[in-house]
Amino acid sequence: TIRGEAGWHAAAQADFAAMVRAVDDQRTRGYSSNDYWAGEYFERSGDLSRALEYYRTSARYIPGDPRSLSGLTRVFEALGQDDSAELAAAAHDSVLARWTPLEHPLLPEFLARHGRTAEAIALARRWAARQTSTGNVQGAVLATLQVGALELAAKYADNALTAAMLADRLAAGLHLITERVQASQLAGKALIALGRREEGLATLQRLAALTAAHPTTSNIFTSQLALGDALAATGHAAEALQAYDRSARIVDVVTTRLIEDLDRAGYRGRHLDPFDGALAVLLARPASPGRTEAVVRWSQRRKAAALALATAGAENGSRYQRSLRQLQRALGPEDALLDYLVLPVSVAVVVITHRTARVIPLPVEPDSLRIWAGRLRQPLQAVYAGNVDLARAPFDLAIAHRLYESLLRPLESVLVGCNRLAIVPDGALQLIPFAALVSQMPPEGHSYADARYPIDTAEVRYLPSSQFLDAAGGGPAAPLRMLAVLETAPGAEREVALLRAALGPGHVDVIAGAEATRSRVLSAGAHYPVLHFAVHAVADGRDPLASHLRLAPDSTS
């Protein structure tokens, strides 16, 4: 974990692999109490089938272990094995004596996610009553809050409000600030859902004052996000943006400081909400240069948070941002920057050229994009005998054409004369090869070669966020000097010869063979604007950040 946090993902991967081997060795000697940790590792890295294997072994070795049953519930549900997930959740909920003090049942929320709302609420109410009867006040507060959240999700706002008020009274008796924050948030949302908008807004404003008096990052984030949602729902757009900004600043500070990968993934999943809320408010406004500028900046903040670039609050994070004018100055006459936004309920794109900038809503639902992206990629991910057979993997031209019609066709009139596209994907669009989308289907009975693609008429490149455009520049330019790194890859020497022929004498320096170590490349590479690697690479689908280039070994690699 320490190596992973330091950015040494390949080394961390090796350490985790050693941990798994130790667990396997213990298992051969009849000792399986550590299988849970191997299961958690494989769940974190996305290998759910192996996670399931280790969680099952742990559950057999330690019958009734809540951690293993919780892991089984998560993995079964992620694999679509809902019956097994429900059984595991029920087993977890039956071993109360082995829970940690504030652990809660898994079954109610599982049932709610699968449309069995009445059962979920009934179970949650029974659990809340049990906590109350046993005198566990904090447990009763948490259980009552769970009931209220389920009631609100089921659109029983009056019941949710009752639960929130009860939880607040119980929490006030023990001065449980975090639980009072959650209760006030629930009450404010319930009041707004009941049509009592101003009352709900006042509740959330009092919540913001409470968290200011008892500040924690979680409480401030939660209260300001809820306040932003309420202000947006009641038509106070400017105030909503201010609240979203205060919530987003917490994300700027905290995003990269979480220790466990599982926590980090969950944190980022929840904590993009203020950015989504702000962008939704801006997209609902009439078109104007000011709105476009604000959308660009919020998009950069949102993607910086997802990429863990902003690590010290808005003041420090702002230095990563580029204004609309700065972006336009980085674009040439034939360039266009397409910054896509996939929000919970809408899709839009900011199209920026050296002279114009427009925010264009797109005629597609976010859920449709996720489905189409999955269908397009599925054949390229199918594994046969341990390998992906790319030579025989079909490419769905119809889906690729549907994606083109939704994502690029609406922009054609704005992109006239632009043949270099810098694309900033978002959400499911990060899985889509824009250059290979189908602009024109082939005649019936013809093959891929007879279709038309964006790559036929434009150079396509990808950026993680629009602020990277400044470093990328407006168009290709020959570097003054290039460092080529060669190891044992076939054709490496020919690549260098071609580069030297293209760039001229003195423009390409080479590090090769045993000298091409990690430390040497890092040291020398800092002095070159362009690095060219002619080496082998290792791709890791379970942990993409563990993917790496193969260099010669040295003492620091």
VENHU-V653823 format. One record per backbone hydrogen bond with DSSP energy under -1.0 kcal/mol. CO is the residue of the C=O (numbers start at 1). NH is the residue of the N-H. If there is no record, write none. Layout:
# VENHU-V653823
co=CO nh=NH
co=CO nh=NH
This chain:
# VENHU-V653823
co=1 nh=5
co=2 nh=6
co=3 nh=8
co=4 nh=7
co=7 nh=9
co=8 nh=12
co=9 nh=13
co=10 nh=14
co=11 nh=15
co=12 nh=16
co=13 nh=17
co=14 nh=18
co=15 nh=19
co=16 nh=20
co=17 nh=21
co=18 nh=22
co=19 nh=23
co=20 nh=24
co=21 nh=25
co=22 nh=26
co=23 nh=27
co=24 nh=28
co=26 nh=31
co=27 nh=30
co=32 nh=35
co=34 nh=38
co=35 nh=39
co=36 nh=40
co=37 nh=41
co=38 nh=42
co=39 nh=43
co=40 nh=44
co=41 nh=45
co=42 nh=47
co=46 nh=48
co=47 nh=51
co=48 nh=52
co=49 nh=53
co=50 nh=54
co=51 nh=55
co=52 nh=56
co=53 nh=57
co=54 nh=58
co=55 nh=59
co=56 nh=60
co=57 nh=61
co=58 nh=62
co=62 nh=65
co=65 nh=69
co=66 nh=70
co=67 nh=71
co=68 nh=72
co=69 nh=73
co=70 nh=74
co=71 nh=75
co=72 nh=76
co=73 nh=77
co=74 nh=78
co=75 nh=79
co=76 nh=81
co=77 nh=80
co=80 nh=82
co=81 nh=85
co=82 nh=86
co=83 nh=87
co=84 nh=88
co=85 nh=89
co=86 nh=90
co=87 nh=91
co=88 nh=92
co=89 nh=93
co=92 nh=95
co=95 nh=98
co=96 nh=99
co=100 nh=103
co=106 nh=110
co=107 nh=111
co=108 nh=112
co=109 nh=113
co=111 nh=116
co=112 nh=115
co=115 nh=117
co=116 nh=120
co=117 nh=121
co=118 nh=122
co=119 nh=123
co=120 nh=124
co=121 nh=125
co=122 nh=126
co=123 nh=127
co=124 nh=128
co=125 nh=129
co=126 nh=130
co=127 nh=131
co=128 nh=132
co=129 nh=133
co=130 nh=134
co=131 nh=136
co=132 nh=135
co=135 nh=137
co=136 nh=140
co=137 nh=141
co=138 nh=142
co=139 nh=143
co=140 nh=144
co=141 nh=145
co=142 nh=146
co=143 nh=147
co=144 nh=148
co=145 nh=149
co=146 nh=150
co=147 nh=151
co=148 nh=152
co=149 nh=153
co=150 nh=154
co=151 nh=156
co=152 nh=155
co=156 nh=160
co=157 nh=161
co=158 nh=162
co=159 nh=163
co=160 nh=164
co=161 nh=165
co=162 nh=166
co=163 nh=167
co=164 nh=168
co=165 nh=169
co=166 nh=170
co=167 nh=171
co=168 nh=172
co=169 nh=173
co=171 nh=176
co=175 nh=177
co=176 nh=180
co=177 nh=181
co=178 nh=182
co=179 nh=183
co=180 nh=184
co=181 nh=185
co=182 nh=186
co=183 nh=187
co=184 nh=188
co=185 nh=189
co=186 nh=190
co=187 nh=191
co=188 nh=192
co=189 nh=193
co=190 nh=194
co=191 nh=196
co=192 nh=195
co=195 nh=197
co=196 nh=200
co=197 nh=201
co=198 nh=202
co=199 nh=203
co=200 nh=204
co=201 nh=205
co=202 nh=206
co=203 nh=207
co=204 nh=208
co=205 nh=209
co=206 nh=210
co=207 nh=211
co=208 nh=212
co=209 nh=213
co=210 nh=214
co=216 nh=220
co=217 nh=221
co=218 nh=222
co=219 nh=223
co=220 nh=224
co=221 nh=225
co=222 nh=226
co=223 nh=227
co=224 nh=228
co=225 nh=229
co=226 nh=230
co=227 nh=231
co=228 nh=232
co=229 nh=233
co=230 nh=234
co=231 nh=236
co=232 nh=235
co=235 nh=237
co=236 nh=240
co=237 nh=241
co=238 nh=242
co=239 nh=243
co=240 nh=244
co=241 nh=245
co=242 nh=246
co=243 nh=247
co=244 nh=248
co=245 nh=249
co=247 nh=251
co=248 nh=252
co=249 nh=253
co=250 nh=254
co=251 nh=255
co=254 nh=257
co=260 nh=264
co=261 nh=265
co=262 nh=266
co=263 nh=267
co=264 nh=268
co=265 nh=269
co=266 nh=270
co=267 nh=271
co=270 nh=273
co=272 nh=276
co=273 nh=277
co=274 nh=278
co=275 nh=279
co=276 nh=280
co=277 nh=281
co=278 nh=282
co=279 nh=283
co=280 nh=284
co=282 nh=285
co=288 nh=292
co=289 nh=293
co=290 nh=294
co=291 nh=295
co=292 nh=296
co=293 nh=297
co=294 nh=298
co=295 nh=299
co=296 nh=300
co=297 nh=301
co=298 nh=302
co=299 nh=303
co=300 nh=304
co=301 nh=305
co=302 nh=306
co=303 nh=307
co=304 nh=309
co=313 nh=317
co=314 nh=318
co=316 nh=319
co=317 nh=320
co=318 nh=321
co=323 nh=327
co=324 nh=328
co=325 nh=329
co=326 nh=330
co=328 nh=331
co=332 nh=335
co=334 nh=419
co=334 nh=420
co=336 nh=422
co=337 nh=352
co=338 nh=424
co=339 nh=350
co=341 nh=348
co=346 nh=343
co=347 nh=362
co=348 nh=341
co=349 nh=360
co=350 nh=339
co=351 nh=358
co=352 nh=337
co=356 nh=353
co=358 nh=351
co=360 nh=349
co=362 nh=364
co=365 nh=369
co=366 nh=370
co=367 nh=371
co=368 nh=372
co=369 nh=373
co=370 nh=374
co=371 nh=375
co=372 nh=376
co=373 nh=377
co=374 nh=378
co=377 nh=380
co=378 nh=381
co=378 nh=382
co=384 nh=387
co=387 nh=384
co=388 nh=390
co=389 nh=392
co=395 nh=397
co=396 nh=400
co=397 nh=401
co=398 nh=402
co=399 nh=403
co=400 nh=404
co=401 nh=405
co=402 nh=406
co=403 nh=407
co=404 nh=408
co=404 nh=409
co=408 nh=411
co=409 nh=412
co=411 nh=415
co=415 nh=418
co=419 nh=459
co=420 nh=336
co=421 nh=461
co=422 nh=338
co=423 nh=463
co=424 nh=340
co=426 nh=429
co=427 nh=430
co=428 nh=431
co=429 nh=432
co=432 nh=434
co=433 nh=436
co=434 nh=437
co=435 nh=455
co=440 nh=452
co=443 nh=446
co=447 nh=450
co=448 nh=451
co=452 nh=439
co=452 nh=440
co=453 nh=456
co=454 nh=457
co=454 nh=458
co=459 nh=421
co=461 nh=423
co=465 nh=468
co=466 nh=469
co=468 nh=472
co=469 nh=473
co=482 nh=509
co=483 nh=532
co=484 nh=511
co=485 nh=534
co=489 nh=492
co=491 nh=495
co=492 nh=496
co=493 nh=497
co=494 nh=498
co=495 nh=499
co=496 nh=500
co=497 nh=501
co=498 nh=502
co=499 nh=503
co=500 nh=504
co=504 nh=507
co=507 nh=482
co=509 nh=484
co=511 nh=486
co=512 nh=515
co=513 nh=516
co=515 nh=517
co=516 nh=552
co=517 nh=521
co=518 nh=522
co=519 nh=523
co=520 nh=524
co=521 nh=525
co=524 nh=527
co=525 nh=528
co=530 nh=483
co=532 nh=485
co=534 nh=487
co=536 nh=550
co=538 nh=548
co=543 nh=546
co=544 nh=547
co=548 nh=538
co=554 nh=557
